[in-house]
Amino acid sequence: MKTIIGAILLTIISGMTCAAGDTTEISLTLQRVQIERPYEDVVNEFEQRVPAMDVDRIEKLVDSKADANEVTAAIKTMAGDRQLVRFYRIRAGDLFTVLGGSRVESVRYIVGNVFIAQQLFTHNLTAGLHVPFSVNIYARDGATVVEYFQPSSFLALVGNDAAINGISQRLDNLMSELIHELGVVTGDRGLDMNNS
């Protein structure tokens, strides 16, 4: 897990400087939804629907030169209905509660779909900067907020062609379906975060 997660940049910047000095600016879409359920309930269901990836097991299979069918089967048994997995969980709220004394209910996940990521990497290795991606969950006024940048908006940095757009739209749809399953949604959806 650490080897996969270690190099992931957890903050999205407004531009990317290329080797030739070009800068690409994008407009990000923040999905922020409020679910009318208690925080602990939403977190527990999220973790059931997006299971933890046993990265050590997958790395052992890869290191032992297991065939693609065996590795694929192992990933599918770990993943949820939508083949979404959690690569990492950051219990920031628990840490900040210990450090600051007041109760903070917040958790951040690094989430992805291995098979969709493979397709993205086939088109452009820059996808490694953007997938897997972050999902932030926190308590607010007796309800729970789930927020994440819409994958297709940050994957625009990877390339703006039909193949990349179609693949990234699948991630958008998977996340939208997951949010719908978590409960009654109110609040903001699809906030345009122009980083220019």
HELIX and SHEET records of a PDB file:
HELIX    1   1 LYS A    2  ILE A    5  1                                   4    
HELIX    2   2 TYR A   39  ARG A   49  1                                  11    
HELIX    3   3 VAL A   55  ASP A   63  1                                   9    
HELIX    4   4 ALA A   68  MET A   78  1                                  11    
HELIX    5   5 ALA A   92  GLY A  100  1                                   9    
HELIX    6   6 VAL A  114  HIS A  123  1                                  10    
HELIX    7   7 LEU A  125  LEU A  129  5                                   5    
HELIX    8   8 PRO A  151  PHE A  154  1                                   4    
HELIX    9   9 LEU A  155  LEU A  157  5                                   3    
HELIX   10  10 ALA A  162  LEU A  182  1                                  21    
SHEET    1   A 2 GLY A  15  THR A  17  0                                        
SHEET    2   A 2 THR A  23  GLU A  25 -1                                        
SHEET    1   B 6 VAL A  85  ILE A  90  0                                        
SHEET    2   B 6 SER A 106  GLY A 112 -1                                        
SHEET    3   B 6 PHE A 133  ARG A 140 -1                                        
SHEET    4   B 6 ALA A 143  PHE A 149 -1                                        
SHEET    5   B 6 SER A  27  ILE A  35 -1                                        
SHEET    6   B 6 VAL A 185  THR A 186 -1                                        
SHEET    1   C 6 VAL A  85  ILE A  90  0                                        
SHEET    2   C 6 SER A 106  GLY A 112 -1                                        
SHEET    3   C 6 PHE A 133  ARG A 140 -1                                        
SHEET    4   C 6 ALA A 143  PHE A 149 -1                                        
SHEET    5   C 6 SER A  27  ILE A  35 -1                                        
SHEET    6   C 6 LEU A 191  ASN A 194 -1                                        
END                                                                             
